[in-house]
Amino acid sequence: MPEARETAVYTHGHHESVLRSHTWRTAENSAAYLLGVLQPHMRILDIGCGPGTITADLAGLVPEGHVTGVDREPGILQRARAVAGERGLTNTDFAVGDVHALDFPDDTFCVVHAHQVLQHVGDPVRALREMLRVTRPGGYVAVRDSDYAAMTWYPLSPGLDRWLDLYRRVARANGGEPDAGRRLKSWALAAGCTDITATSGTWTFATAGERSWWSGLWAERTEASAYADRAVEGGHATREQLREIAGAWRAWGEADDGWFSVLHGEILCRKEA
């Protein structure tokens, strides 16, 4: 197996406001582009599985198969195991792993999936090569990543403009690429993928409940998460500036006409048989 080469720092960390977002994710709202190719017998690898809600959904869709979730953070895997246990799933397992150097033989999985992972890694092309390596001939590499520069909202907000600029600077200082969604096809071609279907999908937050949830978790993340600490420690913002940005998030969330859209790039790569 190749040696791990992860050089990036996970920008968000695992603050409660981050996990609140991650546990909201489902196969339906975060992997719909993949669901049409799934078969009951498939063996799936879910990279960067986090608290395991997508992993568990995928396991439910392959009842005769198996899903393995991997994440770099051992502590979060306890949450993922608990989710699988609560659902009574018997076809899942979880392990610590690095997408740059996966601890699996060649041609192991029918599907290798990663949701919002490549934007945070040091070498996305190498990561995709590893994903392709452990995929069986005829199987699929499935990747979805948000694209921060393509996020859009209303009403206009100078405070959210500052948030977007700050987040992109912090993420790049940590070794990641926040505008990953638009780059996925390019990275996949560089990794040797040939049969690629490229699509896009969105999350939209517009109802009062959706606005409250989305603005609240970003306001908390801006002031209290590892992202906030890295913004300050890296000299990108002061605590006062972070408080002002958090206030802009809360103000947007209270706007009756508030609307926010998160664009994601998606690629489904079939490995040559």
N, C-alpha and C positions, 0 to 999 in steps of 0.2 A: 504494500500500500504506500502511496506517496505520503511524505510528511506534511503535517498541517502547516498552513501558511497564513492563517488568519491574522490580519494586521489592523483591522478596523475595530472601533469601539462601538458597542450598541448604544446608540444615542439616547434612546428613551429610558433604558433601565426597566425596573419592574415595580415602580410605584403603583399604588392601588388605582390611580387614575389611568395608568397604562393598561393594567389588567382588566379594568372595567371595559375598555374598548376591545381588548383581545377576546374576552369571554363572550362578547356580543356576536362575534363572527360565527357564521355557519357555512356549510357547504353551499347552501342556496344563495346567500348574499355575497359570498367571497370566492366561490369556485364554480359558478354556474357554467362557465365555458368548458369545463372538464366533464361534467356529469354525463353528457351524452355518449361518451366512449366507455364508461364503466360497465363491467360485466361482473356477475355475482362471484366468480371464482378468483378475481384478480388479487394479486399481492401488491400492496402500495407502500411506498416510503413517503412520509410526510416530514419534510425538513423544516426546522424552525417552528416546531409544532406549538410552542408556548403552552398555554393552559389546556390545549387539547380539544377544544370544541369542534373545530373543523375535522380533526383526526377522528373523533368519535362519530361524527356524521358520515364520514367516508367509510368507516367500519360498518355502519349500519347498511350501507349501500352495497357492500361486498360480503354478504353473510356466509358465503362458502369460501371466502378468501381470508386475507390477513392484512392488517395495517400496522406498520412500525412508525412510531413518532420519534424524531430525534431533535434535540435542542442543545445548545452549548451550556445552558444554565441548569445545573442539576436540581436546584430547588424548585424550578417551575415544573419539572417533570412530576413532582409529587401531586401538583394540582391536576395535571393531565391524567395521571393514573386514577385519581379520585373521580374525575368526570367519567372516565370509562367504567369505573366500578359502579357509580351511581346509575348508569344506564344498563348495567348488567351485561356488558360486552365481554366476550371471551376470545375475541379474535384480534386483540391489540397487544402490543408491547412497546416499551419506551426505553430509550438509551441516550446517553450523552454522546454528541457527535459534532463534527466540524464539516460543513459542506465542502470545504476545500480538500478534504482527505477523508472520504467516507470509509468506514470500517466494514465494507461488504464486498464480496467477490463481484467480478464482472457479471453482467447479464442476470441480475438477481430479481428485479422487480418489474411488474407489468406497467406500473405508473410511478414516477418520481415527481412529487408535487412540492412546491414552495410558494407560500403566500407572504408577500411583503418581507422577503428575505434578502434578495440580491441588492436592494438599495442600501443595506447595512454591511455588506461584506467588502473585504479588501480587494478581492480579485474575482469579479463576477464571471468572467470568461472561464477561468479555471474551475469555478464552482459549477458552471454549466457542463464543462467537460466531465467532471466527476459524476454529475447527475446522469449524463448520457452513458457513461461507462457502466454504471450499475443497473441501467435499464435493459430489459431483454429486447432482442431484435423483434420488431413489430410493436413494441411498447411505446409509451409516451412520457416525455418530459413536459410538465405543466407548470408554468410560472406566471404569477400575477404580482405586479408592483404598482404602487401609486406613483404619481408624478406631481411633485409639489408645485412646480411652476405653472402647471395647468389647472390647479385648483382655483375655483372662482366663487365669489359670494356677492350678496346684496343684502343690505345697503353697503355702499362703499365705505371703507373704514381705514383711515390712515394708521390706526393702531394695528389692524390685521395686516396691512401692508408691511409694517415693521416686523410683525411676527413672522411673516413668510420670509423676508430677507434674513432675519436672525436665524430661523431654523435651518435654512439652506446653508448658511455660513458655518453653523455649529456642526451639522451633519458632515459637511465636506472636511472640516478640520478633524473630525473623528475617523476619516478615511472612507466614508460612504459616498453614495451618489443619490441625493434626494429626488432628482428628476429621472429616476430609473425607468419609469413606465415607457417612455418614448425610445429607450435604448435597448429594450429586451430583444427585439428582432436582430439588431446589429450584433449584440453580444452572442446570441444563439448562432448566427452565421459564423462568427469568429471561433466559436467553440466546436464547429464542425457539424452542426445540425443542418439538414438539407430539406426535409419535408416539414415546413413550418406553416402553421395557421396563426396569423396575428390578428387579434381583435382588441376591443376595449370595453370597459364596463365602468359604471359609476355607483357611488353611494351618494344619496341626496338627503339633506336634512332641512326640512321646511316647516313641519308642524310645530306647535308650541312645545310638545314633549320632546321631539327630536332636537330642536334648537337648544332646549334646556340641557339635555344630556350631552350633546356635542360641545357646546360652549363651556359647560361646567367642567368636563374632563380636560379640555385644553387649558382652561384657566388654572386648574390645579396643577396640570403638568408643567405649565409655564413658571409656576412659583415654587413647586415642591418636589419635582422629580429629579432623576439623575440628569436629565436634559438641562434643567435649570442650573444645577451645580456646574455642569460642563460649560454652559454659556458664560457663567461668571468666572470660573477658574481659567477659562481660555481667553478672557479679556474681551469677549464679544458683547457683553451687556452688564449693567449693574443690577443689583437687586431692585432698586427703584424703577429702572426701566422695565424689568420683568413684571413688577406690580402694575405698571401702566398698561402693558400689553395684556395682562390677565384681565384688567378692567375693561379693555376694549372687547375681549371675548365675551364677557358678561353682558356688556351693553348690546352687542350684536345678538346675543341669545334672547334678549328681551324685546327685540324689534318684531312687531307683528308681521311685517313683510320680509322678515329674514329668510334667507335661502343660501345654502352652501352645497357645492358639488365637489366631490373628490373623484378625479379621473384616474383610472387604472389601465395600464397596458397589460395585455395578456398574450402569451404564446403557448401553443400546443405543438410540440415537436414529435413527430413519429420517427423512431429509430429504424433505419433500414433493416429489413429482414435478411 
